[in-house]
Amino acid sequence: HQFKEDQIAYVCQEMLFGIRHLHRNNIAHRDLKSANVMLTVDGQVKLIDFGLCCDMSEGEQVHMVGSPFWIPPEMVRREPHGLAVDVW
């Protein structure tokens, strides 16, 4: 199935709502990718696979985790990272 532009915009919007919720609670998902986004039969967008989530309330972390093709540069360089890694 190929998504139309308005469908892609909807999925992106809903993903951003989910990411905003996580970030407001100082949680970084750290493994956002298409395989971790699911659609329900009625069209709801769900983020899944929270196994690499991290509580960032204590400050930035220095861990290299995630899927190789989606790891942000600061993780590869083993530099401190915060919530912004979910935007990469």
C-alpha contacts under 8 A as a table, 3 or more apart, distances in Angstrom:
res1	aa1	res2	aa2	distance
3	F	7	Q	5.85
3	F	8	I	6.18
4	K	7	Q	5.24
4	K	8	I	6.30
5	E	8	I	5.09
5	E	9	A	6.19
6	D	9	A	5.00
6	D	10	Y	6.23
7	Q	10	Y	5.04
7	Q	11	V	6.33
8	I	11	V	5.18
8	I	12	C	6.15
9	A	12	C	5.11
9	A	13	Q	6.05
10	Y	13	Q	5.09
10	Y	14	E	6.20
11	V	14	E	5.23
11	V	15	M	6.11
11	V	45	V	6.37
12	C	15	M	5.08
12	C	16	L	6.15
13	Q	16	L	5.15
13	Q	17	F	6.33
14	E	17	F	5.02
14	E	18	G	6.37
14	E	45	V	6.08
15	M	18	G	5.09
15	M	19	I	6.17
15	M	37	V	7.90
15	M	45	V	6.95
15	M	46	K	7.49
15	M	47	L	6.99
16	L	19	I	4.94
16	L	20	R	5.91
17	F	20	R	5.07
17	F	21	H	6.26
18	G	21	H	5.11
18	G	22	L	6.38
18	G	46	K	7.88
18	G	47	L	7.02
19	I	22	L	5.07
19	I	23	H	6.06
19	I	29	H	7.82
19	I	86	D	7.70
20	R	23	H	5.09
20	R	24	R	5.98
21	H	24	R	5.24
21	H	25	N	6.53
22	L	25	N	5.23
22	L	26	N	6.38
22	L	27	I	4.99
22	L	28	A	6.55
22	L	29	H	7.48
23	H	26	N	4.71
23	H	27	I	5.20
23	H	28	A	6.32
23	H	83	L	6.53
24	R	27	I	7.49
26	N	55	D	5.86
26	N	56	M	5.09
26	N	57	S	5.37
26	N	83	L	7.43
27	I	53	C	6.51
27	I	54	C	5.55
27	I	55	D	4.72
27	I	56	M	5.70
27	I	57	S	7.70
27	I	83	L	7.20
28	A	53	C	5.43
28	A	54	C	5.31
28	A	55	D	6.65
28	A	56	M	6.79
28	A	82	G	7.36
28	A	83	L	5.23
28	A	85	V	7.48
28	A	86	D	6.54
29	H	32	L	6.56
29	H	50	F	6.33
29	H	52	L	6.38
29	H	53	C	4.36
29	H	54	C	6.71
29	H	86	D	6.42
30	R	52	L	6.00
30	R	53	C	5.91
30	R	54	C	7.57
30	R	65	V	7.27
30	R	66	G	6.20
30	R	85	V	6.37
30	R	86	D	5.69
31	D	36	N	7.68
31	D	49	D	7.90
31	D	50	F	7.98
31	D	52	L	6.61
31	D	53	C	7.83
31	D	65	V	7.83
31	D	66	G	4.96
31	D	67	S	6.50
31	D	70	W	7.31
31	D	71	I	7.74
31	D	86	D	7.45
32	L	36	N	6.19
32	L	37	V	7.92
32	L	70	W	7.65
32	L	86	D	6.47
33	K	36	N	5.46
33	K	37	V	7.01
33	K	70	W	7.04
34	S	37	V	5.39
35	A	38	M	7.59
36	N	47	L	5.87
36	N	48	I	5.05
36	N	49	D	6.10
37	V	45	V	6.90
37	V	46	K	5.74
37	V	47	L	4.78
37	V	48	I	6.09
38	M	45	V	5.83
38	M	46	K	5.11
38	M	47	L	6.38
38	M	48	I	7.12
39	L	42	D	7.82
39	L	43	G	5.60
39	L	44	Q	5.47
39	L	45	V	4.75
39	L	46	K	6.13
40	T	43	G	5.14
40	T	44	Q	5.14
40	T	45	V	6.62
40	T	46	K	7.54
41	V	44	Q	7.49
49	D	52	L	7.67
50	F	53	C	5.26
52	L	65	V	7.05
52	L	66	G	7.00
55	D	58	E	7.28
56	M	59	G	5.22
56	M	60	E	6.14
56	M	61	Q	7.33
56	M	82	G	6.65
56	M	83	L	7.22
59	G	82	G	7.20
60	E	80	P	5.47
60	E	81	H	5.07
60	E	82	G	4.77
61	Q	80	P	5.15
61	Q	81	H	5.37
61	Q	82	G	6.56
62	V	75	M	7.08
62	V	78	R	5.85
62	V	79	E	5.78
62	V	80	P	4.66
62	V	81	H	6.33
63	H	75	M	6.44
63	H	78	R	6.50
63	H	80	P	7.89
64	M	71	I	7.79
64	M	75	M	4.96
64	M	76	V	6.27
64	M	78	R	6.37
65	V	71	I	7.26
65	V	75	M	7.47
66	G	70	W	6.97
66	G	71	I	5.86
67	S	70	W	5.44
67	S	71	I	6.08
68	P	71	I	5.53
70	W	88	W	7.69
71	I	75	M	6.48
71	I	76	V	6.81
71	I	88	W	7.84
72	P	75	M	5.62
72	P	76	V	6.67
72	P	85	V	6.13
72	P	88	W	5.69
73	P	76	V	5.05
73	P	77	R	6.16
74	E	77	R	5.09
74	E	78	R	6.02
74	E	79	E	5.07
74	E	80	P	6.90
74	E	81	H	6.44
75	M	78	R	4.73
75	M	79	E	5.88
75	M	80	P	7.44
75	M	81	H	6.93
76	V	79	E	7.69
81	H	84	A	7.30
81	H	85	V	6.61
82	G	85	V	6.22
83	L	86	D	6.12
83	L	87	V	7.95
84	A	87	V	5.34
84	A	88	W	7.06
85	V	88	W	5.41
